[in-house]
Amino acid sequence: MLRSIAAVAFFCLSTPAFAFSWSVYSDPTIQGYAKASTSRSCLTSDTRAVLARLEARFGRQQVISTCRPGAVIAGTGRPSQHRYGKAVDFRPNGNRAAILAWLRANAKGAVITYASGHIHFDTGGYRYRGRK
């Protein structure tokens, strides 16, 4: 019984839907979450430029979310940078530590890592360097 409770607790805490996040997840099966795009054309020119420079240095990355009209930051209700085409979530292809270091030096906004393995960066102007 205790083992089952521990397994359920671990699953809930490690599942993105239960984790606090600075952006809305793109999983369309989760009710209430904004529909995500992986289009690069919807991104602002600054955000596209950062992504292009990142890929020129580290190779093509698997983009999992870009623009989400109406997206809000989970738990806060504040507008997400995804709403404005200023944020990208991707699964890193290559040296994760080097990619993070490069983003922290070159992205104009937040760089966030998630337990699921993906990385968020944005060009929103504020600086947040964290793990969710």
C-alpha positions as CSV (number, residue, x, y, z in Angstrom):
1,M,0.0,0.0,0.0
2,L,2.7,2.5,1.0
3,R,4.7,1.6,-2.2
4,S,1.6,2.3,-4.3
5,I,1.0,5.7,-2.6
6,A,4.7,6.6,-3.2
7,A,4.5,5.6,-6.8
8,V,1.4,7.7,-7.4
9,A,2.9,10.7,-5.6
10,F,6.1,10.4,-7.7
11,F,4.1,10.2,-10.9
12,C,2.0,13.3,-10.0
13,L,5.0,15.3,-9.0
14,S,7.0,14.4,-12.1
15,T,4.1,15.0,-14.5
16,P,4.2,18.4,-16.2
17,A,0.5,19.0,-15.6
18,F,1.1,19.0,-11.8
19,A,4.4,20.9,-11.9
20,F,4.5,24.6,-11.5
21,S,5.5,26.1,-14.8
22,W,6.1,29.6,-16.2
23,S,4.3,28.7,-19.4
24,V,1.3,26.7,-20.5
25,Y,2.1,23.2,-21.8
26,S,1.3,22.5,-25.4
27,D,-0.3,19.1,-24.8
28,P,-3.7,19.4,-26.5
29,T,-5.1,16.5,-24.5
30,I,-4.9,18.5,-21.3
31,Q,-8.1,20.4,-20.9
32,G,-7.8,24.2,-20.6
33,Y,-4.4,24.5,-22.2
34,A,-3.8,26.7,-25.2
35,K,-3.2,25.0,-28.5
36,A,0.5,25.2,-29.4
37,S,2.2,25.9,-32.7
38,T,5.7,24.7,-33.8
39,S,5.8,27.3,-36.6
40,R,8.8,29.5,-36.7
41,S,7.2,32.1,-38.9
42,C,5.0,33.3,-36.0
43,L,8.0,34.2,-33.9
44,T,9.3,37.8,-33.6
45,S,12.4,38.6,-35.5
46,D,14.5,38.7,-32.3
47,T,13.3,35.3,-31.2
48,R,13.8,33.8,-34.7
49,A,17.4,35.2,-34.7
50,V,18.3,33.6,-31.4
51,L,16.9,30.3,-32.5
52,A,18.8,30.5,-35.8
53,R,22.1,31.3,-34.1
54,L,21.5,28.5,-31.6
55,E,20.9,26.0,-34.5
56,A,23.9,27.4,-36.5
57,R,26.0,26.5,-33.5
58,F,24.5,23.3,-32.2
59,G,22.5,21.9,-35.1
60,R,18.7,21.7,-35.7
61,Q,16.7,21.5,-32.5
62,Q,13.3,19.7,-32.1
63,V,10.9,22.6,-31.5
64,I,7.9,21.5,-29.5
65,S,6.1,24.9,-28.9
66,T,6.3,28.4,-30.3
67,C,3.2,30.6,-30.5
68,R,0.2,30.0,-28.4
69,P,-2.4,32.8,-28.8
70,G,-4.0,33.7,-25.4
71,A,-1.4,31.6,-23.4
72,V,-1.0,32.5,-19.8
73,I,1.5,31.5,-17.2
74,A,0.1,28.6,-15.2
75,G,-0.8,29.5,-11.7
76,T,-0.5,33.2,-12.2
77,G,-2.8,34.2,-15.0
78,R,-0.1,36.6,-16.4
79,P,0.4,36.6,-20.2
80,S,3.0,34.1,-21.4
81,Q,5.8,35.1,-23.8
82,H,4.4,32.4,-26.1
83,R,1.4,34.6,-26.6
84,Y,3.5,37.2,-28.3
85,G,5.8,35.0,-30.4
86,K,8.7,35.6,-28.1
87,A,9.2,32.1,-26.6
88,V,10.4,28.7,-27.8
89,D,10.2,25.3,-26.1
90,F,12.5,22.6,-27.6
91,R,14.1,19.3,-26.9
92,P,17.9,19.8,-27.0
93,N,19.8,18.0,-29.7
94,G,23.5,17.9,-28.6
95,N,25.4,19.0,-25.5
96,R,22.6,20.2,-23.2
97,A,25.0,22.0,-20.8
98,A,26.7,23.9,-23.6
99,I,23.3,24.8,-25.1
100,L,22.1,26.1,-21.7
101,A,25.3,28.1,-21.2
102,W,25.0,29.6,-24.7
103,L,21.3,30.5,-24.2
104,R,22.0,32.1,-20.8
105,A,24.6,34.3,-22.5
106,N,22.6,35.1,-25.6
107,A,18.8,35.0,-24.9
108,K,17.4,38.3,-23.8
109,G,14.8,36.7,-21.4
110,A,14.2,33.6,-19.5
111,V,15.9,30.3,-19.8
112,I,14.1,27.5,-18.0
113,T,14.7,23.7,-17.9
114,Y,11.9,21.3,-17.3
115,A,11.9,17.8,-15.7
116,S,10.5,16.5,-19.0
117,G,13.9,17.4,-20.6
118,H,12.8,20.3,-22.7
119,I,14.2,23.8,-22.5
120,H,12.3,27.1,-22.7
121,F,13.9,30.4,-23.8
122,D,12.3,33.7,-24.6
123,T,13.2,37.2,-25.6
124,G,10.8,38.9,-23.3
125,G,13.3,41.1,-21.6
126,Y,13.1,39.8,-18.1
127,R,15.8,37.4,-16.8
128,Y,14.8,34.1,-15.1
129,R,17.3,31.3,-15.0
130,G,15.6,28.3,-13.4
131,R,14.4,24.8,-13.4
132,K,10.8,23.8,-13.2
